[in-house]
Amino acid sequence: MTDRTANPALPAGDPTPVAPVKDRNQWWDVWDQFRSHKGAMAGLIFLLGITLFCLIGPWLWGLDPAKLDIRNKDLRPIINALWGAENVSWAHPFGTDNLGRDIMAQTMQGGRISLAVGWTAMILAILIGTFVGVIAGYFPRLDGVLMRLTDLFLALPLLPLLLVMMLLFRDPLRAAFGPEQGIFILIVIGIGITSWMQTARIVRGDVLALKEREYVLAARSIGTPSRRVITRHLLPNVLSPIMVSATLGLATAIITESAISFLGLGFPPDYPTWGKLLADAVPRMVSFPERVVWPGLAISLTVLAVNYIGDGLRDALDPRIRGL
Amino acid sequence: MMLDDNSPLVRIRDLQMHFPIYSGLFRRQTGAVKAVDGVSFDIQRGETLGLVGESGCGKSTCGRAVLRLYDITGGSVEIDGVEISQTSQSDLRAMRPTMQMVFQDPQASLNPRMTVEAIIREPLDEHTSMSRDEKAAKVAELMDAVGLNRAFAKRYPHAFSGGQRQRIGIARALALNPKFIVCDEPIAALDVSIQAQVVNLLEDLQEQFGLTYLFISHDLSMVRHIANRIAVMYLGKVVELAPRGPLYDVPLHPYTRALLSAVPEPDPSKAQTRQRVVLQGDVPSPANPPQGCNFCTRCPAVMDVCKRIDPTFQEVEPGRFVACHLYENHASETEKAEAHANQQGS
C-alpha cells in the first residue's frame, strides 16, 4: 500500500488494482480471531458443556435432586472405587449427601439456578453501570449527581441491604411469581443494583477520555447527535473495560448468590444452588471433601471460562488486534 | 437563501471564544483564557484563506469556533448568508452539510473501530436518505476522488499510512458536498512528501468542487503555496490580513516580519545577507494578556502608546488590514521614527 504520487484527484487510476475483497461478513473475522485464542475456545467449550450439563442433564439423568434415600446416604463418588472404597454406587456417580440425595442431580439443578442468577444479575449490573457511566461521562452536567449516586451505592453495605430487601419484598414477590421465581427476581435485582458501581466508574473514566478525541469532534462537526455519538463512537471503544467487568461481574454474582444462600436468605432450603451446596458441605468437609469439590469446581471453572471468553472476545472485537 | 456571488461565503465579525477558568474552594470563575479575542475576516467564495501563527495562538480554536463546534462567547459568524453565532447545536445540524472540517491528526480523527467505508458513510447516514447501495456507490466515488483504492473500503484506519488516513478524513469532509471546509493543520502530522500530495489533492478538489477553505497552518511556505489571502494571528487576535503576494513581499506588522524571517531561505547567497528578526521572550498567557497591544511585550518596534492602547484592526491599503500603532494615524511621526530606529538597531 503506497500513496499514489501522480495526480491524486483523478478517479480510479490506481495502476495496481487489488483484487476486490469478497464481501464477507465482518463477524466471520471476529470468529476467526476468537478461534485463534486457545484459552477462549477452551472456555467457550467448557461453558457450553456445563450449560448443557445443567440444562439437559436433569432431563437425561432423571433423578429428583430433592429425593431422600436414607439407605444410600453418604455414598462416595464412583472414582473412589479405584482404590477399593466399598460405599460407592454407579447409580450415584458423584455420591450422595447425608440425606441420601444424589449430588450429581443437585449439582445440575444448582447449576441452573446459579448460572441463571449469575448471567441475569451480571447483565443487569452491566446495563445499569454502562448507562450511568456513559451518561455521567458524556454530559458534564449530570456527572456530579450520578457519580455521587454511585458513591452512595458503593457506601451501602450489601448484606444488610439485601436482608432488608428480603424482609420487605419476599412475601409480595412470592405471592406474585411463586416461591422460586419470586426469590430469583429478588436476588437478581438485589445483586444487580448493588454491583454496577465499578462498571459505572470505569466506563465514566473511559468516556471522559474518549469524548475529547478528535473523532468525536469530527462526528459533531458532521452533525451527529449525542445519542448516536454515544452508540457509534463511544460504546464500541469502551467495550474492552465493559467486557472485563462483565466477566468479573458474573463471578461476583455467582459468589454473592452463594453468600446469600449460605446466610439462609436466598432460595428455600430444599432448593439447591452451587453456593448452597458448598455451604451445606462445609461442616463435614474433612470427612467428605468431594461435596465441597464438586460445586466449588463448577463455580471456579465457570468463572475462569467466562474470564477467558471475555478476554478472547475483547481481542476479537478490536480491529487492531484482529489485524485487518 | 440565494445571495449574489460577490458576497463573501464566510463573514466573521469580532469572534470571541473565552474558556472560563474555575479555581478556589467553590470553583468560582476567576478568569478566562481568551483563546480567540475579537477576530474579524471574510472569506470569498472559492478562495483559500490561510490562518497562520505560532503554537497556542488560537488558530485551531478559531477554526472550530467558526464551525460552531464550540459555543462561542461573542461576535457574529455568518456562513452562506446565515447567521449561526447563537444558533443551538440541534438547529445547527441542518447547516452542517455546508461546512465541514479536516482535522490535524489523521490517526486521532478516525474511529479505530469503524471501517473506512463506515467512516466516510457517516455523514451520508446522518444527512441523506440514500439506500445502502447508493451510499456504497457514493463512498466508492469519494474514495476515487481522494485517490484511495476502493478495494480498501472494508479495512480499518490503522491499516493505512498517515497520508492515506488524511485522505479518508478529506473524503469524509467531502461526502455532503460542502461549500466551506476548515482545514485544521491537515498536513502538520504528515511527512514532507506526503504533505505536498495532500496539499495538491486539496487544491484539485477545490477546483473540482468549487470549495472554499480556511486553511490553518503554522507552515508558512505551505500557506504561501495554497492560500489566496493570509491572516496572521497572535495571542487570539488577527494582527495582519493581506493577499498572499504583498504579505510575503512587504510584511507590515512587526510580528509578521518576525514570523516570515524565520522561514528558511533556500537560496544560500540570499540566506547569508538576510536579517533575521529574533523575538525575545515568550508568548504571554492568553488568560492574562498584556494591557494595550498583545504584542507589546515582544515587539521590536514597541512604542509607549502600544502599552496603553490596543491598536484597531484597520485597512491601511486596499485589501490589507493590520492592527498596529505604526500604521495608525494618531501615532505621532516622531514616535514612528523612533520605533523605526529601534527596529533597525535591534
Interface residues (C-beta under 8 A of the other chain):
Chain A: M1 T2 D3 R4 T5 N7 P8 A9 L10 P11 A12 D14 P17 V18 A19 P20 V21 D23 Q26 R213 E214 Y215 L217 A218 A219 R220 S221 I222 G223 T224 P225 R228 R232 H233 P236 N237 D318 P319 R320 L324
Chain B: R64 L67 L69 S90 L92 R93 A94 R96 P97 Q100 M101 F103 Q104 D105 A108 S109 L110 N111 P112 R113 M114 T115 E122 P123 E126 H127 E141 D144 A145 V146 G147 N149 R150 A151 F152 K154 R155 Y156 H158 A159 F160 S161 G163 Q164 R167 G169 R172 L176 I194 Q197 N200 L201 D204 L205 Q208
